[in-house]
Amino acid sequence: MATTTRRAHTDWSGGLLDGSGEVAFDSSGIGAQPVSWAARSEEPGGKTSPEELIAAAHSSCLSMSLSGALARAGTPPTSLNTRAEVDFTPGSGITAIRLFVRGDVPGVDAAGFAAAANTAKENCPVSQALKSVPIELTVE
């Protein structure tokens, strides 16, 4: 497979605490979302944050990795639901990531699903990129 490059950019105005910006998804063209320090460190207020974007990337990457692994094993999932939580502490940075995955996978018992999910967590590209952050997985 060929290497793909995805692009996004952020336009920011003002200082860190009183400023705000907009992150645009250039590759997909799906639009832009407002971003601010307050959305990152307090309440979102209709704006996103780098941590929410990481959570979105991680949950979708784990779902794809797990779905592919299950299909290759001959047990494609009927459905997967993956949730990611990313903790941010001002002054410390991203301090933890928690992943929760639930699936309907005919022919796979709970232990087999947990093993496949853990392997997917270890090998999905976003997990690989975020190895410096403790990443936890909860299988439901």
N, C-alpha and C positions, 0 to 999 in steps of 0.2 A: 504494500500500500504506500501511496505517496504521503509525504509529510503535509499536514495542513497547518495553516497559521490563522488564528482568529484575532480580531482586533477590536479594541474598545478604546475610548478616550474620555477624559473628564475635563470639562471646562470649570474652573473654580474662580470665584470672586470673593475678595475680602480676606480677612485673617482666619486663623483656624477656628477660634471660638465664635466669632460673629459672622463668618462667611458661609457660603454654600456653593454647591456646584451641581453639575448634571453629568451623569455617566451615560455615554451613548454606546450602543451595541452596533459597532460599525459593520462587522462581518455579516450579521444576519439582517440588519436594517429594521429590527423590531422596535426601534425607538430609543428613547432615553428616559432615565429615571433621576429624580432629584436626590442629592446626597448632602449631608451636613455632619458637622461634629456632634451636634445634639442628637441626631439620629443614630450616631455611632455609640455615644456614651450615655445617653439618657433615654428618652422615648422617641420612637421612630417618627411619629407625627406625619405619616404619609410619605416619608423619605426612606431611602435605602442606605445601606452601609457596606463597606468592604466585607464585613463578616457575614452579612446576609447573602451577599453575592458568592462568597466561599461556600456557605451552607447550600445554596442552590446548586453550585457546581458539584459539590461533593455528593449530595443526595442523588443527582441525576447520573453521575459517573458510577457510583456504587450500583445503582439499579441496572445500568447497562452492562457492567462487568458481571454481575450475578446472573442476569438474564442470559447472557452469552454462555457462561460456564454451565448453567443448568441445561440449556439447549444442546450444547456439545456433549453432555453426559446422557442425552436422550430423554431428559425430563424437563421440557420447556415449561416455564411458569404460566399459569393462567393469569396471575396478577402479582405484582409486587408493589408495596407501599414503603417508601424509604423517606425518613425524616432526618434532618441534620440540625444540630444545635452547635453554634460556635460562640465560645465565651471570649469576651474582650475586656481587659482591665486596663484603663488608662495608666500609662507609665510602665506597664509590663507587656502589653501586647495581647496577642491571641494566646490564651492559656489552656484551652481544652476544646476538643471537638467530640461530640457524642453523636453516634449514628444509631438509628432504630430502624429495623427492617422487619416487615411482616410479609408473608407470601402465601399464595395458594399454588402449590406445586404438586400435582397428582403424581403419585409414585415415589415421593420423597418423604421420609419421616422427619421428626423434629431434629434429631441428631444430624442427619444428613443435610438438612437445610442449614443448620447452624454451621456445620463444617464448610459448606459451600459459601455461605455468607462471609465467614471469617477469611477464607481464601480470597474472595472478591475484594474484601476490605484491604487486605494486604497488597493486592496487585492492581487495583484500579489506578489509573494515572494521577488522579487528584490526590489519593492517599500517598502515592509515591512522592508527589511534589510537596506534600505537607508533613513529611516524616519528622521534622523538628518539633512538631506539636504533638502532645499526647492525643491519640485518637482512640476512642472507646466505641465499641459496637454492642448494641443490645438487639438480640434477635427475639422477636415476638411471635 
